[in-house]
């Protein structure tokens, strides 16, 4: 009985039509792996660059670089922009996904280890489940509810170190603000994706957000404080080329191919990569309280993501 069920699961999930589709699935798996890897190692790379640059300027310059590169890549399809009708969509997406998310992300990394910060920011899928329930009318399963409760407990446990001085409570709050702005931005982009091209929305949100963040940094910070050394240049170039251009091109191509649920089910790997990289290369602390909170948040994200995937699988098998 079980071998037959396993075979049915494998065929319905991965093959779906024979060897030709199998190659497509392999490419999809490689793309998801690259995306998760880029997200995972980005946090310690940015953390290593921050001592050599003011935070807002760093956030703005890498967002602007990524937006320019992505727009240059999309230039042959410039007619899809339709600026006159969609400029409000681009500006709101820029506020949520570039200005707020990149701003909070960069400032928050000053207060927290990169691994811990990524764990808190990747509470975002849990928030997406909640916001999608309210604003998009998506179903709320029992497993999603359990996942959100477990994730909230994980954040409370991690925050305990803030009261003892081991972890910055301000950093925890900024990380949660980054997660919230990213979740709201994702819901907004999903809601407006039928009106505006997804890839151009990504390019323009980083162009607009990058310009505004850079101007804010130039007004409130000092350009002469940037130390143009190897850690800074690696962080800037990696953020612009891989963090924005490559990652978001992969992300939206996968979504347009109908693989968004698979991406969501693998995002729980990102905090694990970030924590491991930060501990090994940056000697970041790893306390028992952090470990307990990490386990709960990873379980939370896993519950929320896989509950949606299981429901989708059930519909396929019974169709």
N, C-alpha and C positions, 0 to 999 in steps of 0.2 A: 504493500500500500504506500509506504513512505517513499520508496524509490520512484514510483509513478508520479506522486505529487511533486517531488523534487524535479523530475524531468519536465513536468508540465510548467512549473515555476520558471525553470531555466529557459525553456523554449519561448514562453510568453513574454519574458522580460528581456532576454538578451538576443535571441535569434530573430524572431518575428519575420521570417521570410527566407531563411536560408543563408548560405555562406556570404553572399554579397552584403546583406545587412550586417552580418557579423563583423565585417571590416569597418563598417560605419560605427558600430558599437565600440570597436577597439579605438577608433579615432576619438570618439566621444569620451571614453575612459581616460585616454591620454590628455585630452584637453582639460577635463575636470582635475586630473592629477596636477597638471601644470598650474592651473588656477589656484588650487589649494596650497601648493608649494609656494607660489608667489605671495599669497596672503600670509602664509605662516612665517616666512623669513623676513617679511617687510618690517615687522615690529622691531626686532632687535637692530636692524639696519638703520631705521629712523632714530632709534634710541641712541645709537653710537654717533650719529651725525649731530644731534641736538646740542651737545656742549659747545659746538663751533658755529652756531647760527641762532639768531633770534627766531622764536617759534613761528610767529605769523608770517614772516618773510619766507621761512622754509616751507610752510604749508602752501603759501600763495605761489611761490616760484615753481614748485614741483607740480601743482595742479595746473598752472598755466602752461608749463612745458608739455604735460600730457595732453591737455586740450588742443594745443597747437598741432602736435604730432598726429592726434586722432583726426582732427579736422583736415589736415593735409592728406591723410590717407583716404578720407571720404570725399575729397574735393570733386572728383568726377560726378558725384551724385548730389551736387549742391542744390539742385532744384527741389530736393525733398525737404529742405529746411523750412520753406514756407513761413518766413519770419513774421510777416504781417499778421497772420492768424495765430501763430503759436508762440509769440515772444513771451507772453505771460507764463506759459508752461515752462519754457526754458529758464526763466528767471526764478520761478518757485523751486524748480529742481536744483538750480544752482545754489539757492539759499540753504536747502536741506542737505543735499548730498556733497556740496563742495565747501561752502562758507562755514556752515555749522559743523558738519562731520569732520572735515579736514582741520578746521580750527580747533575744535575740542580734542581731536585725536592728537594733534601735535603738542598742544599745551599740556594735555593730560600725561603724556609720556615723560614730562619733566618730573612729575610727582610720583609715578609708579614704575616698577620694573616692567619691561616690555611684555613679558609673558603674562603677568597678571593683568595688565591693561588689555591685552588681546582677549583674555578670558571674559572680562567684563563687557567688552565691546561686542563679542560674539554671543552675548545674550540677546542680540538683535533678532535672530530668528524666532525667539519666544515672543518678543514684542510684536513682530510681524503677524504671528498667529493671532494675537489679541486684537491688533488694529484691523486686520483683514476680517475678523469676526464682526467688528463694529461697523466698518465702513464699506466693505466689499460683500458682506453677506455670506462669507465662507463658513462652512460648518465647524463647530467646536466640539471635538471628541473628548471623551473622558481622559484619554492618554495625553492630549494637549493640556487639559486642565492640570493634571498631575505634573506634567513637565514644567508648567509655569510656577506652580507652588514649590517644586523642588529647586528650580532656579532661583526663586526669591530667597529660599533658605540658604542657598549657596552664597548669594550676595551678602546676606546678613552675617554669615560666618566669616567671610573674608573681611567685612567691615569691622569685625571685632578687633583686628590688628590695628585699625585706625585709632581706636580709643587707647591702645597701649603705646602708641607712637611708632610701632613697627611698620605700619602701612599708612600712607597719607589718606585721610578721609576726604580731603578735597579732591585728590586724584580719583578716588572711587566715584565721587559724584560727577566729575567731569567725564569719566569713562561711560557712565550711564547716560549722560547727556549726549555723548557721541553715538551710543547705541540707539537712543531714541530718535535722534535726527536722521540717522541712516535708515531706521525702520520706517519712519514717516516718509522719507524720500523714496524708498522702495515701493511703498504702497501707492504713493502719488504717481510715480513713473508707470507702475502697472495700470493704474486707473486711466492715465492719459495716453497710453501707448498706441491706442487706435487713432489718435488725432495727430501724433507727431512720430517721426521716424526714431526708433529706439537708439540707434547708433549716433545719429546727429544730436539727439537729446543728451547723450553722454558727453559728446565732444563739446557742445555749447555750454553745458552746465559747468564743465571744468574751465572752459575759456572765460566765461563770465565770473564764476567764483574765484578763479585764479587771479584775474585782474583786480577784483575787489579786495581779496585777501592781501595781495601784494601792495596795493595802495594803503590799506590799513596798517600793514607792517612798516611801510616807508614813513608814514605819519607818526606812528607811536614807537617805532624802534629805530635803530641806527644801522644803515647798510654797512658801515665801517666795522661793525661787530662781527661780520661774517669772516670766518677763517677759511680761506680757500685751500684746505688740505684734503688728503685722500678720503678720510671718513665722511667729510661733508659732501665732496663731489660724488662719492659712491651713493650716498643717501639721496642726493638730488637727482642724479641720472637714473638710478634704480626706480625712484618714485615716479619720475616723469615717463620713462620708457616702459617699464614693466608694471609698476603699481597702477598706472592709469591707462596707457595706450594698450598694452598687451592684455592686461587683466580684464579690462572692460570690453575689449573686442571679443575675447573668448567668452566672457559672461553673456553678452547679448546675442552672440551667435548661437550659443547653447540654448538660450531661452527661445530664440526664434525657431530652433530646430525641435522644440518641444521637450527639452531635457531639464527644465528648471527644477523639477522635483528631485532629480538625481543630484543636482548641484547642492540643493538644500540639505539633502541627507548626508552629504560628505563634509559640510562646513564645520562640523564638530571636530574635525581633525586639525583645523587651523590653530586653535589655542594650544593644542598639544605640541605642534611643531614650534610655535612661538616660545612656549615655556621651556622646551628642551634646548632650543637654540640660544635663548637668553641665559640659561643656567650654564651651558657649556662654554659659550664664547664671551659673555659679559659678566660671568660670575655673579649672577643675580641670586638673591636669597630664595630659598625654597623651604618654607616653614610647614609644620604639620597642619596649621590652620589653613594655610593656602592650599595645601594638598586636599584637605577635606572639602573646601569650597570649590576647588577645581573639579573634583569628582562629581559633586552635586550639579554644577553648572553644565558639565559635559553630558551628564545623564539627562538633564533638563532639555538641552538642545537636541539630543538624540531622540527623546520621547516625542517632542514636538514635530521634528522633521519626519521621523519614520511613521508617525500616525497618519500623516497625509499620504505617504508612499504606499502604506498598506491598504488604505481605502481605495487608491487608484488601482492597485494590483487586483483587488477583489472584484472591481468592476470589469477588468479585462478577462479574468478567468471565468466569470459567470455570463459574459456576453455571448 
